[in-house]
Amino acid sequence: MISYRGRLELDLARWQAAGHVSEAGARAIRSDLDSRGGGVSLAPVLALLGAVLLGFAAMSFIAANWQAMSKLARLGLLFGTLWGCYGAAALLHRKGLTGFAEAAVLGGIGMFGASIMLIAQMYHIEGHPPDAVLMWGAGALLAGVLLGARAALGASAVLLVVWSGYEMAVTDRVHWGFLAGWLAVTAVILWHGWRPGLHLSALALAWWIASLGYLLPLQTPAASWFAGSPGRHDVVVALGLLIAAAAWSVRSLLDRQFRFAWPAVAYGLAIAYSGLIAAQFADRVYAGTLALLALATLALVIGAIWLGARRGAPGLVWLGYGGFSAEILALYAKTVGTLMGTSLFFFTAGLLVIALSWFAWWLHKRGQAGAGSAPLPGTAEARA
């Protein structure tokens, strides 16, 4: 990736200056990296964006001229465009233009979704509206399985979220069918070894778990003691911590197989954090409960900073920094003018920030004393 290559160049320069790496060794490392082709090229990215725009243009053109066309012409245009995209993808793949082939596959998936909607309209097919999105997502997943197209797998993950969100919007209930779809999409992503797809899968699961805090109350009459409101955000926090603990316990396996141990821990902590934030700012949260939840949230983000600093996982450190900032700002909006005066709030927040700064400095000094510990982001050593 571009960011990795930039960091590597800085490290190589520093290692050469320190005498750890020779000029010939640096050239060999750069040559090996170039041979892997791991960079992000602008042309395929633009091609994917162009495919999305062309798909919307095609759907707009068809919709504008839909009534003036016969049914046979409509079907011919839809299926001709659909298979034209997949034919172009096969031709581009044969020529070694993988990025452009992915864009063509994405265009075909877009036309498949448009065909579902327009054919249903043409023949007045009525039913459960989210089922159309489910069919669209299933077609995208099938394209990912048969063609090995990562764009198709990404589209299937996005459509999975759209389908589940649509179901929840229609029914106001937890959509348990999401889990079956998520397992199918994740299995195909793992089968193809697509690591960025794991992030999409993790984000989808995190979104669904976070929704439980808002939808479970509609099915459980008992109010949650956790937030002082009907929300079941305690379930979200528990599941997030469970995911983080499980990822930590099998981190060696996750790193060996997928290089995904620390991201999995970070996603689990982020889920728990989202539950704590939601619980704090429920409509009927009590002052004492708010204080306890705020302390729990600060403990969580400080724990993330400590863990990331000790284990060389900067993503966790930045997650903690961002979470701390968001928590302070949210508390300000919640309490100023009501529970605490403005001056008292800033005094308390200042003490917390100074305490966190001292804690980070202490961790950094311990890291310097221990071999292999990563410096905290923002320090002179991290910038070197």
C-alpha positions in Angstrom: 0.0 0.0 0.0 1.1 3.6 -0.6 1.3 4.4 3.2 3.4 1.3 3.8 5.8 2.1 1.0 6.2 5.7 2.3 7.0 4.4 5.8 9.4 1.8 4.4 11.3 4.5 2.5 11.7 6.6 5.6 12.8 3.5 7.6 15.3 2.5 4.9 16.9 5.9 4.9 17.2 5.8 8.7 18.6 2.3 8.7 21.1 3.1 6.0 22.3 6.2 8.0 22.7 4.0 11.1 24.6 1.4 9.1 22.1 -1.4 9.7 21.3 -1.8 5.9 23.7 -1.4 3.0 23.0 0.4 -0.2 22.8 -3.0 -2.0 20.4 -4.3 0.6 18.1 -1.3 0.3 18.0 -1.8 -3.5 17.1 -5.5 -3.0 14.3 -4.6 -0.6 12.9 -2.0 -3.0 13.2 -4.5 -5.9 11.4 -7.2 -3.9 8.6 -4.7 -3.0 8.2 -3.6 -6.6 8.0 -7.2 -7.8 5.0 -7.9 -5.4 3.0 -5.1 -7.1 1.4 -4.2 -3.7 0.8 -0.6 -4.5 -2.5 1.1 -5.1 -2.7 2.2 -8.7 -4.9 5.2 -9.5 -6.1 3.9 -12.9 -8.1 0.9 -11.6 -9.6 3.1 -8.8 -10.8 5.6 -11.3 -12.1 2.8 -13.5 -14.2 1.5 -10.6 -15.6 5.0 -9.9 -16.3 5.4 -13.6 -18.1 2.1 -13.7 -20.4 3.3 -10.9 -21.1 6.6 -12.7 -21.8 4.8 -16.0 -24.2 2.4 -14.1 -26.2 5.4 -12.8 -26.1 7.0 -16.2 -27.5 3.8 -17.8 -30.2 3.5 -15.2 -31.2 7.1 -15.7 -31.3 6.8 -19.5 -33.4 3.6 -19.3 -35.8 5.2 -16.8 -36.2 8.3 -19.0 -37.0 6.3 -22.1 -38.7 3.3 -20.4 -42.3 4.1 -21.3 -41.4 4.7 -25.0 -39.9 1.2 -25.4 -41.6 -2.1 -26.0 -41.2 -4.9 -23.4 -39.0 -6.9 -25.8 -36.7 -3.8 -26.3 -36.6 -3.2 -22.6 -35.5 -6.8 -21.8 -33.0 -6.8 -24.7 -31.5 -3.6 -23.5 -31.2 -4.8 -19.9 -29.8 -8.2 -20.6 -27.6 -7.0 -23.4 -26.0 -4.4 -21.2 -25.7 -6.9 -18.3 -23.9 -9.5 -20.3 -21.9 -6.9 -22.3 -20.4 -5.8 -19.0 -19.4 -9.4 -18.1 -18.1 -10.0 -21.6 -15.9 -6.9 -21.3 -14.7 -8.1 -17.9 -13.6 -11.5 -19.4 -11.8 -9.7 -22.3 -10.0 -7.3 -20.0 -9.0 -10.1 -17.6 -7.6 -12.1 -20.5 -5.5 -9.0 -21.5 -4.2 -8.8 -17.9 -6.1 -5.6 -17.1 -7.4 -6.9 -13.8 -8.4 -3.5 -12.3 -10.4 -2.6 -15.4 -12.0 -6.1 -15.4 -13.1 -5.5 -11.8 -14.7 -2.3 -12.9 -16.6 -4.1 -15.7 -17.8 -6.7 -13.2 -19.0 -3.9 -10.9 -20.9 -2.4 -13.8 -22.5 -5.7 -14.5 -23.6 -6.0 -10.8 -25.1 -2.6 -11.0 -27.1 -3.5 -14.1 -28.2 -6.7 -12.5 -29.8 -4.7 -9.6 -31.4 -2.3 -12.1 -32.8 -5.2 -14.0 -34.4 -6.6 -10.9 -36.1 -3.3 -10.1 -37.2 -2.5 -13.6 -38.5 -5.9 -14.5 -40.5 -6.0 -11.2 -42.0 -2.6 -12.2 -42.7 -3.7 -15.8 -44.6 -6.8 -14.8 -46.1 -5.3 -11.6 -44.4 -7.9 -9.4 -45.3 -7.1 -5.7 -43.8 -8.7 -2.7 -41.5 -7.9 0.3 -39.3 -5.0 -1.0 -36.1 -6.0 0.9 -36.1 -9.4 -1.0 -35.1 -7.5 -4.2 -32.0 -6.2 -2.4 -31.3 -9.8 -1.1 -31.5 -11.1 -4.7 -29.2 -8.4 -5.9 -26.7 -9.2 -3.1 -26.9 -12.9 -3.8 -26.1 -12.2 -7.5 -23.1 -10.1 -6.5 -21.8 -12.8 -4.2 -22.3 -15.5 -6.9 -20.2 -13.3 -9.3 -17.6 -13.1 -6.6 -17.5 -16.8 -6.2 -17.4 -17.6 -10.0 -15.2 -14.8 -11.2 -13.1 -14.2 -8.1 -13.8 -10.5 -8.5 -13.1 -8.5 -5.4 -15.3 -5.7 -6.5 -18.2 -8.2 -6.5 -17.3 -9.3 -3.0 -17.2 -5.7 -1.8 -20.6 -5.0 -3.5 -22.1 -8.1 -1.8 -20.9 -6.9 1.6 -22.4 -3.4 1.0 -25.7 -4.9 -0.2 -25.8 -7.2 2.8 -25.9 -4.1 5.0 -28.5 -2.4 2.8 -30.7 -5.5 2.9 -30.5 -5.9 6.6 -31.1 -2.2 7.2 -34.1 -2.3 4.9 -35.5 -5.3 6.8 -35.0 -3.5 10.2 -36.6 -0.3 8.8 -39.6 -2.2 7.6 -40.1 -4.4 10.7 -38.6 -2.4 13.6 -37.1 -5.7 14.8 -33.6 -7.3 14.9 -32.8 -8.9 11.6 -31.3 -12.2 12.6 -31.1 -13.2 8.9 -28.1 -10.9 8.6 -25.9 -13.4 10.4 -26.5 -16.1 7.7 -25.7 -13.6 5.0 -22.7 -12.3 6.8 -21.3 -15.8 7.3 -21.7 -16.5 3.6 -20.0 -13.3 2.5 -17.2 -13.7 5.0 -16.6 -17.3 4.0 -16.1 -16.3 0.4 -13.8 -13.4 1.4 -11.7 -15.8 3.4 -11.7 -18.3 0.6 -10.3 -15.7 -1.7 -7.8 -14.4 0.9 -8.9 -10.8 0.4 -7.7 -9.0 3.5 -9.4 -5.6 2.8 -12.6 -7.5 2.4 -12.2 -8.7 6.0 -12.4 -5.0 7.1 -15.7 -4.7 5.1 -17.0 -7.8 6.8 -15.9 -6.6 10.3 -17.5 -3.2 9.7 -20.8 -4.8 8.6 -20.8 -7.0 11.7 -20.0 -4.0 13.9 -22.9 -2.1 12.4 -25.3 -4.9 13.0 -24.2 -5.5 16.7 -24.5 -1.7 17.3 -28.1 -1.8 16.0 -29.0 -4.4 18.7 -28.8 -1.7 21.4 -31.7 0.2 19.7 -33.8 -2.8 18.4 -33.7 -5.2 21.3 -35.7 -2.9 23.6 -38.6 -3.3 21.2 -38.7 -7.0 21.9 -37.7 -7.1 25.6 -40.1 -5.4 28.1 -37.6 -5.1 30.9 -35.6 -1.8 31.0 -31.8 -2.1 30.9 -30.2 -1.3 34.3 -27.1 -0.4 32.3 -28.3 2.9 30.8 -31.4 3.7 32.9 -33.5 3.5 29.7 -35.1 0.8 27.6 -32.0 0.6 25.5 -30.0 -2.7 25.6 -26.6 -1.1 24.9 -25.2 -3.3 27.6 -25.5 -6.2 25.2 -23.5 -4.3 22.6 -20.7 -3.6 25.1 -20.6 -7.2 26.3 -20.5 -8.5 22.7 -17.7 -6.0 21.8 -15.6 -7.0 24.8 -16.2 -10.7 24.0 -15.0 -10.2 20.4 -11.9 -8.3 21.6 -11.1 -11.0 24.1 -11.6 -13.8 21.7 -9.4 -12.1 19.1 -6.7 -11.6 21.7 -6.9 -15.3 22.8 -6.3 -16.5 19.2 -4.2 -13.6 18.0 -1.3 -15.9 16.9 -3.7 -17.9 14.7 -5.3 -14.8 13.3 -2.0 -13.2 12.4 -0.6 -16.4 10.9 -3.6 -17.1 8.7 -5.0 -13.6 7.9 -2.8 -10.9 9.5 -5.9 -9.7 11.2 -5.4 -10.1 15.0 -5.0 -6.5 16.0 -7.7 -5.2 13.6 -10.1 -7.8 15.2 -9.2 -6.6 18.7 -9.7 -3.0 17.6 -13.1 -3.7 16.1 -14.2 -5.4 19.3 -13.2 -2.5 21.4 -14.8 -0.1 18.9 -18.1 -2.0 19.3 -17.9 -1.8 23.1 -17.1 1.9 22.8 -20.2 2.5 20.6 -22.4 0.8 23.2 -21.0 2.9 26.0 -21.4 6.1 24.0 -25.0 5.2 23.1 -25.8 4.3 26.7 -24.4 7.5 28.1 -26.5 9.7 25.9 -29.8 7.9 26.2 -32.7 10.2 26.9 -33.3 9.0 30.4 -29.9 8.3 31.7 -29.3 9.4 35.3 -26.5 11.6 36.5 -24.9 8.9 38.6 -25.1 6.4 35.8 -23.7 8.9 33.4 -20.6 9.4 35.6 -20.0 5.7 35.9 -20.4 5.1 32.2 -18.0 8.0 31.4 -15.4 6.5 33.7 -15.9 3.1 32.0 -15.5 4.7 28.6 -12.3 6.5 29.6 -11.0 3.3 31.1 -11.7 1.5 27.8 -9.9 4.1 25.6 -6.9 4.3 28.0 -6.7 0.5 27.9 -6.7 0.6 24.1 -3.9 3.1 24.1 -1.9 1.1 26.6 -2.4 -2.2 24.7 -1.6 -0.6 21.3 1.6 1.1 22.7 2.8 -2.1 24.4 2.1 -4.4 21.5 3.2 -2.1 18.6 -0.4 -1.7 17.3 -0.7 2.1 16.4 -4.2 1.6 15.2 -5.3 0.8 18.7 -3.5 3.9 20.0 -5.2 6.2 17.5 -8.5 4.5 18.2 -8.0 5.4 21.9 -7.0 9.0 21.2 -10.0 9.5 18.9 -12.4 7.8 21.4 -11.1 10.0 24.2 -11.7 13.1 22.2 -15.2 12.1 21.1 -16.1 11.2 24.7 -15.0 14.6 26.0 -16.9 16.5 23.3 -20.0 14.4 23.8 -19.9 15.0 27.6 -19.6 18.7 27.0 -22.7 18.7 24.8 -24.6 16.6 27.4 -23.7 18.3 30.6 -22.8 22.0 30.1 -25.6 24.1 31.3 -27.3 21.3 33.1 -25.3 19.0 35.4 -22.1 21.0 35.5 -21.1 24.6 34.8 -18.9 25.4 31.9 -15.9 26.3 34.0 -16.2 23.1 36.1 -16.5 21.0 32.9 -13.3 22.4 31.4 -11.5 22.1 34.8 -12.4 18.4 35.0 -11.7 17.7 31.3 -8.3 19.5 31.7 -7.3 17.3 34.6 -8.3 14.2 32.6 -6.3 15.3 29.6 -3.2 16.0 31.7 -3.6 12.6 33.5 -3.9 10.9 30.1 -0.8 12.8 28.8 1.2 11.7 31.9 0.0 8.1 31.4 1.1 8.2 27.7 4.5 9.6 28.7 4.9 6.8 31.3 4.0 4.2 28.7 6.5 5.7 26.3 9.3 5.7 28.8 8.6 2.0 29.7 8.5 1.2 26.0 12.0 2.8 25.5 13.3 0.6 28.3 11.8 -2.6 26.9 13.1 -4.2 23.7 10.8 -4.2 20.7 8.2 -1.8 22.1 6.8 0.6 19.6 6.9 4.4 20.3 3.7 6.3 20.7 2.5 8.2 17.6 3.4 11.8 17.7 6.7 11.3 19.5 10.1 12.1 18.0 10.9 8.5 17.7 7.7 7.7 15.9 8.4 10.4 13.4 12.0 9.2 12.8 
